[in-house]
Amino acid sequence: MSDVSRPSPAPSPVAAVIPAAGRGVRLGPGAPKALRALNGTPMLIHAARALAASRAVSLVVVVAPPDGAAEVKSLLDAHALPGGAPGGSWGRTDFLVVPGGDTRQESVRLGLEALPPEYGIVLVHDAARPLVPVDTVDAVIEAVRDGARAVVPALPLADTVKEVEPAAEPGTPEPVVATPVRARLRAVQTPQGFDRETLVRAHEKVTDDVTDDASMVERLGERVVVVPGHEEAFKVTRPLDLVLAEAVLARRRLNDGF
């Protein structure tokens, strides 16, 4: 028997899917939310570059509005490095654009279907979270590589949360039903990370609308784990969030030359 140990298999390559087909009505009229400018650059570009900053991510699939794939492709091409894959690249990370569906869930499924077969780990990231730090991305990937089938970054809640009976008319008082124990609650962020086979199975089996992909995996009875999120991975949904995001970018430029 040889004393030479066999080399460890190479880690499974990681791809990221960014569903960016939504209109973002809460930000008001105008371009789709993912294409809104943040410090002069569309949020989608910030989000894609945040994922590409991880050395583990080698492909980013952007799921565009059904009638806007060409526009999104041109936008990514304009911000890509010369050369690279046919879709374009940011250095070691290639990107691909595919048309999306009518719902976020359908768009993620279409993004999954576009992935080459060698990608065994998939991240799903909101285009509206443009400032997620690379350390958060890497923590999610590491947890999947360590054996978790589904991983979400999340933060403890600062506010007490009340469960209420929704009012029949907006603006009218709502009776409180319960006060959940705050120490057991977390505010979930993205990117969420998955074993690819598990996420594909979830999209095949779960047909009712859910708010995130981890919830679909939960419906399968699979275990979902949480890793620490980051306060700068907040979701830009309202005009005030754009102001906060601009402030974060200004601080980064001042401190890090970002």
C-alpha positions in Angstrom: 0.0 0.0 0.0 1.4 3.4 -0.9 2.1 5.9 1.8 1.3 8.8 -0.6 -2.0 10.3 0.4 -4.4 11.1 -2.4 -4.9 14.8 -3.0 -8.2 16.3 -1.8 -10.8 16.8 -4.5 -11.1 20.3 -5.8 -14.0 22.2 -4.1 -17.1 22.4 -6.2 -17.3 25.6 -8.3 -19.7 28.3 -7.1 -22.2 30.2 -9.3 -24.5 33.1 -8.3 -27.9 33.8 -9.6 -29.2 37.4 -9.3 -32.9 37.8 -10.1 -33.2 41.3 -11.4 -36.5 41.2 -13.3 -38.6 43.1 -10.8 -40.0 46.6 -11.3 -39.4 48.0 -7.8 -42.6 50.0 -7.5 -41.8 51.1 -3.9 -38.9 53.2 -5.3 -41.4 55.0 -7.5 -41.7 55.4 -11.3 -38.8 55.0 -13.6 -36.3 52.3 -14.4 -36.5 48.8 -12.8 -35.1 48.9 -9.3 -32.0 46.9 -10.2 -31.1 49.5 -12.8 -31.5 52.5 -10.5 -28.2 54.4 -10.2 -26.2 54.4 -7.0 -23.3 56.7 -7.0 -23.7 56.9 -10.8 -23.6 53.1 -11.2 -26.7 50.8 -11.4 -27.4 48.8 -8.3 -27.2 45.6 -10.3 -23.6 46.3 -11.2 -22.7 47.0 -7.5 -24.5 43.7 -6.5 -22.8 41.6 -9.3 -19.3 43.0 -8.4 -19.9 42.3 -4.7 -20.4 38.6 -5.5 -17.5 38.6 -8.0 -15.3 40.0 -5.3 -15.3 36.5 -3.8 -12.5 34.3 -5.1 -14.8 31.3 -4.9 -17.5 32.7 -7.3 -16.6 32.0 -10.9 -20.0 32.7 -12.7 -22.7 35.2 -12.1 -26.0 34.7 -13.9 -28.2 37.8 -14.1 -31.9 37.2 -14.7 -33.2 40.2 -16.5 -36.7 41.5 -17.1 -38.3 39.4 -19.9 -38.3 42.3 -22.3 -35.0 43.8 -21.0 -32.3 41.1 -21.4 -30.6 43.0 -24.2 -30.5 46.2 -22.2 -29.1 44.4 -19.2 -26.5 42.6 -21.3 -25.3 45.9 -22.8 -25.1 47.4 -19.3 -23.0 44.5 -18.0 -20.8 44.6 -21.1 -20.1 48.3 -20.5 -18.8 47.5 -17.0 -17.0 44.3 -17.8 -13.3 43.8 -18.4 -12.1 43.2 -22.0 -12.0 39.6 -23.0 -13.2 36.7 -20.8 -16.1 34.4 -21.5 -18.7 35.1 -24.3 -21.0 36.8 -21.8 -18.3 39.0 -20.4 -16.3 39.0 -17.2 -15.0 40.8 -14.1 -11.5 39.4 -14.0 -11.8 35.7 -12.9 -15.6 35.8 -12.7 -17.7 35.4 -15.9 -21.3 36.6 -16.3 -24.3 35.5 -18.2 -27.7 37.2 -18.8 -30.9 35.3 -19.3 -34.6 36.5 -19.5 -36.6 36.2 -16.4 -40.2 35.3 -15.6 -43.3 36.9 -14.1 -42.3 36.1 -10.5 -39.0 36.1 -8.5 -39.4 32.4 -8.0 -39.8 31.7 -11.7 -36.8 34.0 -12.5 -34.5 32.1 -10.0 -35.6 28.8 -11.6 -34.7 30.1 -15.1 -31.4 31.2 -13.7 -30.7 27.8 -12.3 -31.6 26.1 -15.6 -28.9 28.3 -17.3 -26.1 27.1 -15.1 -23.5 24.7 -16.6 -23.6 21.3 -14.9 -20.3 21.6 -13.1 -21.6 24.1 -10.6 -22.5 22.3 -7.4 -23.0 25.3 -5.2 -25.4 28.2 -6.0 -25.8 31.5 -4.4 -29.1 33.5 -4.9 -28.7 37.2 -4.3 -31.0 40.2 -4.4 -30.0 42.9 -6.9 -31.4 45.3 -4.3 -28.7 44.4 -1.8 -25.8 46.1 -3.7 -23.4 46.6 -0.8 -23.0 43.1 0.7 -19.4 42.7 1.9 -17.3 39.9 0.5 -16.7 38.4 3.9 -20.5 37.7 4.2 -20.4 36.1 0.7 -17.5 33.9 1.7 -19.1 32.9 5.0 -22.1 31.6 3.2 -20.0 29.6 0.7 -17.9 28.2 3.5 -20.9 26.9 5.4 -22.3 25.1 2.2 -18.8 23.6 1.6 -18.8 22.4 5.2 -22.0 20.4 4.5 -25.0 22.6 5.0 -27.6 22.3 2.2 -29.0 25.8 2.7 -27.4 28.8 4.4 -28.8 32.3 5.0 -26.9 35.3 6.4 -29.0 37.1 9.0 -28.9 39.7 11.8 -30.5 39.8 15.2 -33.4 42.2 15.5 -33.0 45.5 17.3 -36.7 46.2 17.6 -39.4 44.2 19.5 -41.7 42.6 17.0 -45.5 42.3 17.3 -47.7 39.8 15.5 -51.0 41.5 14.6 -54.3 40.8 13.1 -54.1 42.7 9.8 -56.5 45.6 9.5 -59.4 45.4 7.1 -58.5 48.9 5.9 -55.0 50.4 5.7 -54.2 52.9 8.4 -56.7 51.6 11.0 -55.7 50.1 14.3 -54.5 46.5 14.3 -55.0 44.2 17.4 -51.8 42.6 18.7 -52.0 38.8 18.7 -48.5 37.9 20.1 -45.1 39.2 20.9 -42.4 36.7 19.6 -39.3 36.2 21.7 -36.9 38.6 20.0 -33.8 36.6 20.9 -35.0 33.8 18.6 -35.7 36.0 15.6 -33.4 37.0 12.8 -33.7 39.4 9.8 -32.7 37.4 6.8 -30.4 38.8 4.0 -28.8 37.5 0.9 -26.8 35.9 -0.7 -28.4 32.7 0.3 -26.3 29.6 -0.4 -27.4 26.1 -1.5 -26.3 22.7 -2.5 -27.4 22.9 -6.1 -29.4 19.6 -6.1 -31.3 20.7 -3.1 -32.3 24.1 -4.5 -33.3 22.5 -7.9 -35.5 20.0 -6.0 -37.1 22.8 -4.0 -38.0 24.6 -7.2 -39.5 21.4 -8.6 -41.5 20.6 -5.6 -42.6 23.9 -4.1 -45.1 25.7 -6.3 -46.8 28.2 -3.9 -45.3 31.6 -3.7 -42.7 32.1 -1.0 -40.5 35.1 0.0 -37.1 33.5 -0.3 -35.4 30.4 -1.6 -34.5 29.2 1.9 -38.2 28.9 2.7 -38.6 26.6 -0.2 -35.9 24.3 1.1 -37.6 24.4 4.5 -40.8 23.1 2.9 -38.8 20.0 1.8 -38.0 19.4 5.4 -34.3 20.1 4.9 -32.3 21.9 7.6 -31.5 25.6 6.9 -28.7 27.2 8.9 -27.9 30.9 9.6 -24.5 32.6 9.5 -23.9 36.2 10.6 -25.0 38.8 8.2 -23.9 42.4 7.9 -25.6 45.7 8.5 -24.4 47.0 5.0 -26.2 44.1 3.3 -29.5 45.9 3.7 -32.2 45.9 0.9 -32.8 49.1 -1.1 -36.5 49.3 -1.5 -37.5 52.9 -0.6 -36.0 56.3 -1.6 -34.5 56.7 1.9 -32.6 53.5 1.4 -30.9 55.0 -1.6 -29.7 57.9 0.6 -28.3 55.4 3.2 -26.6 53.4 0.4 -25.0 56.5 -1.0 -23.7 57.4 2.5 -22.2 53.9 2.9 -20.4 54.2 -0.5 -19.1 57.7 0.5 -17.7 56.2 3.7 -16.1 53.3 1.8 -14.4 55.7 -0.6 -13.1 57.8 2.3 -11.9 54.9 4.4 -10.9 52.3 1.8 -10.5 54.1 -1.5 -13.4 52.0 -2.8 
